[in-house]
Amino acid sequence: MSHPFAAIFLASALASPAIAQDPPEGYLERLADCRAIADSEARLACYDREVGSVVAASEQGEVKMVSREDVRETRRRLFGFAVPDNLFGSGSDDEALNTLQTTITRVQPYGRKGYLITTQEGSVWRISSPPLRFARPKTGQEVEFKAASLGSYFIRVNGQLGVKGVRVE
């Protein structure tokens, strides 16, 4: 997001379903229109009016200012879920997150030989049918998730060969 005001406009989609479906629009366009006004007083009046509308929208919870670090952390927490491509804004200088490397914070048995793995971001992943050669995951181990096909992921625990799994929470 290269525009100085761009960080303001990540709608609070995660906090409010209504906003997620109908995000506020037009703030950047109206501010950009102000730049085109030649008369200094009229341009300043335009900026004052439009910045006031952004501040009011922020106070009402319609828009939220977030840092790039907040966006990165949100992407990590949402990794494995289907989210709209434009949720984090178009033209972002960060590429989409296709792999996630993190740490296991909890392991639970699943079924006869599967596992539920919880990561430090709080996401829960299910490995249903690991091969016999797959060593049991343990708390504190590194884990890498990489997108596979049909909503599944390759899960590589502690450097082992990847096994298929899905995010469940």
For each residue, the residues with C-beta under 8 A, 3 or more apart:
1: 6 7 68 89 91 92 93
2: 6 91 93
3: 6 28
4:
5: 8 9 27 28 31 54
6: 1 2 3 9 28 89
7: 1 10 65 66 67 68
8: 5 27 54 58 63 64 65
9: 5 6 24 27 28 63 89
10: 7 13 63 64 66 71 87 88 89
11: 19 20 23 24 62 63 64
12: 15 16 19 61 62 63 64
13: 10 16 19 20 23 87
14: 20 74
15: 12 19 61 64
16: 12 13 19 20 61
17: 20 21
18: 21 22
19: 11 12 13 15 16 22 23 24 61 62
20: 11 13 14 16 17 23
21: 17 18
22: 18 19
23: 11 13 19 20
24: 9 11 19 27 57 62 63
25: 29
26: 29 30
27: 5 8 9 24 30 31 50 53 54 57 63
28: 3 5 6 9 31 32
29: 25 26 32 33
30: 26 27 33 34 50 53
31: 5 27 28 34 35 47 50 51 54
32: 28 29 35 36
33: 29 30 36 37 46
34: 30 31 37 43 46 47 50
35: 31 32 43
36: 32 33
37: 33 34 42 43 46
38: 42 43
39: 42 43
40: 43 44
41: 44 45
42: 37 38 39 45 46
43: 34 35 37 38 39 40 46 47
44: 40 41 47 48
45: 41 42 48 49
46: 33 34 37 42 43 49 50
47: 31 34 43 44 50 51
48: 44 45 51 52
49: 45 46 52 53
50: 27 30 31 34 46 47 53 54
51: 31 47 48 54 55
52: 48 49 55 56
53: 27 30 49 50 56 57
54: 5 8 27 31 50 51 57 58 63
55: 51 52 58 59
56: 52 53 59 60
57: 24 27 53 54 60 62 63
58: 8 54 55 61 62 63 64 65
59: 55 56
60: 56 57
61: 12 15 16 19 58 64
62: 11 12 19 24 57 58
63: 8 9 10 11 12 24 27 54 57 58
64: 8 10 11 12 15 58 61
65: 7 8 58
66: 7 10 70 71 74
67: 7 70 71
68: 1 7 71 72 94
69: 72 73
70: 66 67 73 74
71: 10 66 67 68 74 75 88 92 94
72: 68 69 75 76 94
73: 69 70 76 77 121
74: 14 66 70 71 77 78 88
75: 71 72 78 79 88 94 97
76: 72 73 79 97 100 102 121
77: 73 74 121 122 123
78: 74 75 81 83
79: 75 76 97 100 121 123 145 167
80: 100 123 125 145 153 166 167
81: 78 167
82: 151
83: 78 87
84: 87
85: 96
86: 89 90
87: 10 13 83 84
88: 10 71 74 75 92 94
89: 1 6 9 10 86 92
90: 86
91: 1 2
92: 1 71 88 89
93: 1 2
94: 68 71 72 75 88
95: 98
96: 85
97: 75 76 79 100
98: 95 146 147
99: 144 145 146 147
100: 76 79 80 97 119 144 145
101: 142 143 144
102: 76 119 120 121 142 143 144 145
103: 119 120 140 141 142 143
104: 107 117 118 119 137 138 139 140 141 142 143 157
105: 118 119 120 139
106: 116 117 118 139
107: 104 115 116 117 118 136 137 138 139
108: 115 116 118
109: 114 115 116
110: 114 115 116 126 127 128
111: 114 128
112:
113: 129 130
114: 109 110 111 126 127 128 129 130
115: 107 108 109 110 126 127 130 136 137
116: 106 107 108 109 110 124 125 126 168
117: 104 106 107 124 125 126 127 137 143 155 157 165
118: 104 105 106 107 108 122 123 124 125
119: 100 102 103 104 105 122 123 124 125 143
120: 102 103 105
121: 73 76 77 79 102
122: 77 118 119 169
123: 77 79 80 118 119 167 169
124: 116 117 118 119 167 168 169
125: 80 116 117 118 119 145 153 155 165 166 167 168
126: 110 114 115 116 117 165 166 167 168
127: 110 114 115 117 130 134 137 155 163 164 165
128: 110 111 114 165
129: 113 114
130: 113 114 115 127 134 163
131: 134 163
132:
133: 161
134: 127 130 131 157 160 161 163
135: 157 158 160
136: 107 115
137: 104 107 115 117 127 141 143 157 158
138: 104 107 141 158
139: 104 105 106 107
140: 103 104
141: 103 104 137 138 157 158
142: 101 102 103 104 157 158 159
143: 101 102 103 104 117 119 137 155 156 157 158
144: 99 100 101 102 155 156 162
145: 79 80 99 100 102 125 153 154 155 156 165
146: 98 99 153 154 156 162
147: 98 99 153 154
148: 152 153 154 164
149: 152
150:
151: 82 166
152: 148 149 164 165 166
153: 80 125 145 146 147 148 164 165 166 167
154: 145 146 147 148 162 163 164 165
155: 117 125 127 143 144 145 162 163 164 165
156: 143 144 145 146 159 160 161 162 163
157: 104 117 134 135 137 141 142 143 160 163
158: 135 137 138 141 142 143
159: 142 156
160: 134 135 156 157 163
161: 133 134 156
162: 144 146 154 155 156
163: 127 130 131 134 154 155 156 157 160
164: 127 148 152 153 154 155
165: 117 125 126 127 128 145 152 153 154 155
166: 80 125 126 151 152 153
167: 79 80 81 123 124 125 126 153
168: 116 124 125 126
169: 122 123 124
